[in-house]
């Protein structure tokens, strides 16, 4: 089937639909509710300040202090191992996400799948309470965070597919931007609460064995429960795709292979976008996954400064995601993504080239880089919604997660290797930039079909 004869999309079938605002906000609040997992646990607090910090270094080496080669090498090794854990998590998503998405479409149980995966996310966050401040618990923490990344990606398959249920062709950019923006705002508020608690020494609570950080993990779990709930109350379940009866779990892999071939024949823009976005989205993930580690280890930001930078970065990325939604609906998703990735590469090169000038470089160029992360994420999701055939949203967003994880070995593996060789986190920035640049180059193969172009 030619591009001009592309199958109808779910958005086109909703062209005249009136979407209640309550439904849109309930959907967006799931992003708000799960964002602290990324912001507080994976990025700015638990992983950056705790799991890859001195508490998990051999005590004899920890006594040597910052600046000693053995101490710095030990921290770099922790960061490298953390990257390898992310690599293993990526393989798990690669194997599971497309099958789960395909089966969710066939059965019309997207919300059911999202409910169970959200529950598992909550339990994993509670599990971090048992990661004590001792080198013996490093791998427990790394594995739990890796599992969180797996489950969150699988949950995102059906959450992203629901975008079609809460938007129309004229609003999909704004709604996708709202979701990402709400996520960033939720991250800002949650991180602000953590910073406030830290500034008051957790109101006199004992913090031995990393108790302060472990309680933060419990706080994030409770946050997820509260703010994810509205989606399950107000967003309707999808209707099953009658012509796509679910088969056995193993047979689902054969169905996925057939579907990929079908996308190549019938929806070529969707196919090429899945390939290109797989690469650059792994770089986008790397920005926040490793950015705080770079700030702490290469620019010697103390914990409070890392968290302050995190607040500023989330504010910038969230505000940009909100604004980009309007640009997306006006000028098209692809243009927003291209401009955003280009801006990220330029800002990242500045961080590396001028890092010897000190923290001011990271504050200025780092925040400029974050300006483009939110728009790239939001418009990638809305572009895929614009070109996905009707009734195949969970399948295609499952492939979206899968192709992203098919390339997700790139950033964690390159990060781990670069740090292993150089012993310095700043050079890991080049690993992240390389992945973004390759994805940007691949985006040249993507052509936006006429039916998917934004309408003024």
Secondary structure as UniProt FT lines:
FT   HELIX           3..5
FT   HELIX           10..13
FT   TURN            14..16
FT   HELIX           21..36
FT   HELIX           37..44
FT   HELIX           46..51
FT   HELIX           54..56
FT   HELIX           59..62
FT   TURN            63..64
FT   TURN            66..67
FT   HELIX           69..107
FT   HELIX           110..127
FT   HELIX           128..130
FT   HELIX           135..137
FT   HELIX           138..161
FT   HELIX           162..166
FT   TURN            169..171
FT   HELIX           172..199
FT   HELIX           201..204
FT   HELIX           208..210
FT   HELIX           211..234
FT   TURN            242..243
FT   TURN            249..250
FT   HELIX           251..266
FT   HELIX           268..298
FT   HELIX           303..331
FT   HELIX           333..353
FT   HELIX           355..357
FT   HELIX           359..387
FT   TURN            390..391
FT   HELIX           393..406
FT   HELIX           409..422
FT   HELIX           425..427
FT   HELIX           428..442
FT   HELIX           443..445
FT   HELIX           450..452
//
